[in-house]
Amino acid sequence: MAKIRKVSKIGKNKKGSITSTIEIPSTMPLTKSIINNDLELFIKSIDILKINILKNKLITSFQCEKTQGERLTKGTSTPVYTIKIITSSNEELKFVLKFIKLSERSDPEFLGESYKIEKNFYNNNLIKGKICENKLNIPILYHFEEDKKLQYMSFFMNDISVDYPEHPETPNVTQAQLALEWLAKWHSLFWMEHWNWPKDLWKEGNFWVLNRKGKNNLQSIPHTWNSLIKNLNKKYASVSHEKGFNDFGKRIMNAAKGIYQVLNNTRYRTILHGDFKPANMFFDKESCSVCDFQFSGAGVPLQDVVYFLFPDALMNFSGKEEQLLKHYFNKLISLGIDSMDYDLCFQLYKICLLDYIRYLLEKGWMCYSEEEVKVVQKCNVWLSEYDNFQILSEQQYLDIINEKIN
């Protein structure tokens, strides 16, 4: 039994005083020990649970604290606790615990399913083999705990920031290139091999798939679009006079099902990350590591690229999107992926961006920044490649998009 040293309780408030411990059920002993800084329970738990990474380690102290990750999503991201362990030989080991209280989150049933997908991802032997063989870095899941009654879940993993210490809210262009190199390599592992895709992931990867939760808000898009135009007229009045712009809401609404079916049926598919954003990326000088695979599953690879390059409050590659898209494409080519040329890659990119804009408008999105305005201007023009700025029927969009893509 390791010598127990007194450690402080987890967390401090703004005034610096210690916060109270969190009530964690006995069904989650490892989680309970970490969140409440209980060294004795921690040592007992790793022995009982047979966590190999800590086997035969004489632990003399450990310390954990809650990260500041919630600032990235205004309090809606999953709490993550960092754990630092010191052994009797003065070895320092670092881990993270991702702790989820589903009952405190919106749509707990859907979110719970997404975390089960993530657990499946980390435990999948095919994925682990390909990741190791191709030297891609992702976290290693050492233990998963769950209390179904309280709707609690936790992931105990290595801390990837040890080897990848840079975790920028806004990656620079060089870091964006490293991220896209990681993405291209990941996409290449399952490129167009539907017979060899790992099981127990989302049938359709990413979180903005049409009808993801058995419903859609397509009928709300024209109203949202009218509100968006009124908002634009306050600062960008000339934009609303561009050809087809006023009808874009109705056009994208009618095109939505056709876009969905084409993306779902095209042969240019792989396994997506599904939530490829800076909050899930860590960098060193030469490469990156990526975490959080809640929305991994089958999809068109450019869906990941579109989500990464889309301008929002935290990152902006405006004016550099095509440069970065070419960087991603060139990496694919270097990996032996030659089944599509750049023109088709760019065409799929445009379709995926139209699909993502559809999702945002369903959610009531308003564009405010100049970069976002440029995006909707592009989308208006790109949709015109299929409808010549006219409002077509759902079937007409499906026929025309399918003909151009496949």
Buried (B, 14 or more C-beta within 10 A) or exposed (E): EBEBEEEEBBBEEEEEEEEEBBEBEEBBBBBBBBBBBBBEBBBBBBEEBEBEEBEEBEBBBBBBBBBEBBEBEEEEBBBBBBBBBBBEEEEEBEBBBBBBBBEEBEEBEBBBEBBBBBBBBBEBEEBBEBBEEEEBBBBBBBBBBBBEEBBBBBBBBBBBBEEBEBBEEEBEEEBBBBBBBBBBBBBBBBBBEEEEBBEEBBEBBBBBBBEBEEEBBBEBBBEBBEEBBEEBEEEBEEBBEBEBBBBBBBBBBBBBBBBBBBBBEBEBBBBBBBBBBBBBBBBBEEBBBBBBBBBBBBBBBBBBBBBBBBBEEBBBBBEEBEEBBBBBBBBBBEBEBEEBEBEBBBBBBBBBBBBBBBBBBBEEBEBBEEBBBBBBBBBBBBBBEBBEBEBBEBEBBBBBBBEEBE
